[in-house]
Amino acid sequence: MSASIFLPRSILLTIFCFTCSIFLFPEFVTAGVTRHYKFDIRLKNVTRLCQTKTIVTVNGKFPGPRVVAREGDRVVVKVVNHVSNNVSFHWHGIRQIQSGWADGPAYITQCPIQTGQSYVYNFTIIGQRGTLWWHAHISWMRATLYGPLIIYPKHNTSYPFAKPHKEVPIIFGEWWNANTEAVINQSLVTGAGPNVSDSYTINGRPGPLYNCSAKDTFKLKVKPGKTYMLRIINAALNDDLFFSIANHTMTVVEADAVYVKPFETDIILITPGQTTNVLLKTHPNPQQTTFLMAARPYFTGQGTFDNSTIAGILMYDNLSASISSSSNASIKNLPIPTLPPINSTSFVANFSNKFRSLANTQFPANVPQKVDKYFFFTVGLGSNPCPKNQTCQGPNNSSKFSASVNNVSMILPTTALLQSYFFKKSNGIYTTDFPSVPLVPFNYTGTPPNNTHVSNGTKVVVLPFNTSVELVMQDTSILGAESHPLHLHGYNFYVVGQGFGNFDPKKDPANYNLVDPVERNTIGVPSGGWVAIRFLADNPGVWFMHCHFEVHLSWGLRMAWLVLDGELPNQKLPPPPADLPKC
C-alpha cells in the first residue's frame, strides 16, 4: 500500500516559483551551485540582407543562448552534435584551473565533437566575475556559434560601482551571405585572402544602413536619467571595431572580465575576442527620443576588409507624446556618431593606454615583479610557396598567404596536443623546440626582407609549473603592418608596456608599468609596434595562444604553451573525462 503526501497549494506554488527563478534569474541564486546547460547543435534557416541561408546554431538560436553563472559556480554544458560539421567550444577567458580538458580548441585540448557525438564541458569559475563569451573553436564555425558568458559576483558581493538600472549584452558579429566554411576553404586552396563579410551585426541584426535590413535592427530601449551597463563583446571574425553612441558618453569599468579604473570616453575600440563593460548614463531630459549607435572597423593592413558601418538604435521610453512626435524623425535622417578614421592608430594607442587595473586591496594587481623566462615573439604575415603544378593567388602567383609566430606557422596536429602530452605519446605529434626569440633577427618594422617564406611545424614551449614569464610580441611589416589581437588560453596576463617601432630591450623596460597594468586575456599588438605582457604559469596543461583574427589563425598565427605539473595534488592536470572525443 502506498501513501500519498499532499502539499498545500501555497507550498507547491512556492517550490515552483523557486525552481523557475533558478533557471530564469540565476544572478539571484546563492553562489557555489552547479548550472547545467544543453547545447544541441542544429541547422536552421535564417534570413539576413534579403537572403535566406542554412546556418549551424546552438538550440536553433542566432546568436546562441546566454550562459549565466556566479563566481564559484560549476558550469556543466552538454554539447550534442546533430550536424555534419565537426564542432568544439571554447569558454573564452575562463581560466580552466585544473580543467584544461574543457578549454575547447580543436586539436589542442580535445579532438572535435563529430556528427552524432556528445561531450560534456565541466569547469568551475574560480576568482572571476564579469563579461566573457563562448564560441566554437574549429575552422570558421564561430561565425554563427557564439554567445555571452556572464559571471555575476559572489552572492552579497557588489560591483565596485553603483548597481546599474539594467544590464544589456551587445555582441558584434559578422555576416556572410556565403557559407563561411566554403569561404575559408577556398582561401586555403588558392592561397588568396578570403572574401570579406557582407555586413556586421549587433546581436545578430545588421540594421538600417544595410540593404533591406531596417526591420533587423538592434534597439536599446532606455529610460531617462538611468544608468545602464552595456556588456560589449566583439565576436566579429576579422575586424577590430570602433563603437560610439551619438550624443552620449560611456564610462569604461571592466575589460575581459576584470574591473578597471573607470574612465569616460565617447568612443571605444574593441578587438575580436575582447569584452568591455561600460556604464551608459541616459540624459534626464532628452530633447529627442532616438539616437544612433554605430561601429565600423579599424584597419591598417594591405588586404581587403569589410569597410562598412553597422548601426543600432538607442530609444528613450516613457517620454511625453509631444517630444515623441516631434523628435521621432526618420532613422535615416539621424546623424551617425563620429568615429575615428579607419586607420587611426594614434586613437587606438591612446585608448589602449587608458586601461589600468584597480590594484586595490579587494582587487589587487599581482604583477610578477621578477621574471624567470623571457620570450620575444614576432607576429605577422608571410608566405608559403605554391604547390607544384598549381597557380596561387597569394602575395604573388607563386605563393600563398601565411602567418606565423617567430616565423613558425603552426600546423594543427591530427590528434589533440593535450592528449598526446598526458598519455606520453608526443612522438610525431609535436616537438618542444619552439624558438624563444626569432632565429633570424631583422628590422621588424622597417623595410621587409625579400624572403617572406615561413617555416611550418607543430612546436610548443615547455614551462615548468609556476614559471613567471615576460613575453614581448612584436608586429612586423612583412606584407603590411597591422594590429593583431593575441589571445592566451588558460590565463590572464598583465600588459606592462607597449610602443611603436622595434622593441628596445635596453630602454623600453624602464618604462614598464608594474604597479597597476591592465589584466586581460586578449590584447591588440600595436600596428607597427610591440606589447609586453607578464603572467605566472600556475595552471598545468596545454594552452593555445593565437591571433583572434580568424583569417590569421587559419593561416597559422598560433602556438601553444605546455605548462608542466607542480608537485602538489592541486597543481596537477587530472585525467581526461571518459567522454573526451576521439579523433
C-alpha positions, 0 to 999 in steps of 0.5 A: 500500500502506498501513501500519498503526501499532499502539499498545500497549494501555497507550498507547491506554488512556492517550490515552483516559483523557486525552481523557475527563478533558478533557471530564469534569474540565476544572478539571484541564486546563492553562489557555489551551485552547479548550472547545467546547460544543453547545447544541441547543435542544429541547422536552421534557416535564417534570413539576413540582407534579403537572403535566406541561408542554412546556418549551424546554431546552438538550440536553433538560436542566432546568436546562441543562448546566454550562459549565466553563472556566479563566481564559484559556480560549476558550469556543466554544458552538454554539447550534442552534435546533430550536424555534419560539421565537426564542432568544439567550444571554447569558454573564452577567458575562463581560466580552466584551473585544473580543467584544461580538458574543457578549454575547447580548441580543436586539436589542442585540448580535445579532438572535435565533437563529430556528427552524432557525438556528445561531450560534456564541458565541466569547469568551475569559475574560480576568482572571476566575475564579469563579461566573457563569451563562448564560441566554437573553436574549429575552422570558421564555425564561430561565425554563427556559434557564439554567445555571452558568458556572464559571471555575476559576483559572489552572492552579497558581493557588489560591483565596485560601482553603483548597481546599474538600472539594467544590464544589456549584452551587445555582441558584434558579429559578422555576416556572410551571405556565403557559407563561411566554411566554403569561404575559408576553404577556398582561401586555403586552396588558392592561397588568396585572402578570403572574401570579406563579410557582407555586413556586421551585426549587433546581436545578430541584426545588421540594421538600417544602413544595410540593404533591406535590413531596417526591420533587423535592427538592434534597439536599446530601449532606455529610460531617462536619467538611468544608468545602464551597463552595456556588456560589449563583446566583439565576436566579429571574425576579422575586424577590430571595431570602433563603437560610439553612441551619438550624443552620449558618453560611456564610462569604461569599468571592466575589460575581459572580465576584470574591473578597471579604473573607470574612465569616460570616453565617447568612443571605444575600440574593441578587438575580436575576442575582447569584452568591455563593460561600460556604464551608459548614463541616459540624459534626464531630459532628452530633447529627442527620443532616438539616437544612433549607435554605430561601429565600423572597423579599424584597419591598417593592413594591405588586404581587403576588409569589410569597410562598412558601418553597422548601426543600432538604435538607442530609444528613450521610453516613457517620454511625453507624446509631444517630444515623441512626435516631434523628435521621432524623425526618420532613422535615416535622417539621424546623424551617425556618431563620429568615429575615428578614421579607419586607420587611426592608430594614434586613437587606438594607442591612446585608448589602449593606454587608458586601461589600468587595473584597480590594484586595490586591496579587494582587487589587487594587481599581482604583477610578477615583479621578477621574471624567470623566462623571457620570450620575444615573439614576432607576429605577422604575415608571410608566405608559403610557396605554391604547390607544384603544378598549381597557380596561387593567388597569394602575395604573388602567383607563386605563393600563398598567404601565411602567418606565423609566430617567430616565423613558425606557422603552426600546423594543427596536429591530427590528434589533440596536443593535450592528449598526446602530452598526458598519455606520453605519446608526443612522438610525431605529434609535436616537438618542444623546440619552439624558438624563444626569440626569432632565429633570424633577427631583422628590422621588424618594422622597417623595410621587409626582407625579400624572403617572406617564406615561413617555416611550418611545424607543430612546436610548443614551449615547455614551462615548468609549473609556476614559471613567471614569464615576460613575453614581448610580441612584436608586429612586423611589416612583412606584407603590411603592418597591422594590429593583431589581437593575441589571445592566451588560453588558460590565463590572464596576463598583465600588459606592462608596456607597449610602443611603436617601432622595434622593441628596445630591450635596453630602454623600453623596460624602464618604462614598464608599468608594474604597479597597476597594468591592465589584466586581460586575456586578449590584447591588440599588438600595436600596428607597427609596434610591440606589447609586453605582457607578464603572467605566472604559469600556475595552471598545468596543461596545454594552452593555445595562444593565437591571433583572434583574427580568424583569417590569421589563425587559419593561416597559422598565427598560433602556438601553444604553451605546455605548462608542466605539473607542480608537485602538489595534488592541486597543481596537477592536470587530472585525467581526461573525462571518459567522454573526451572525443576521439579523433 
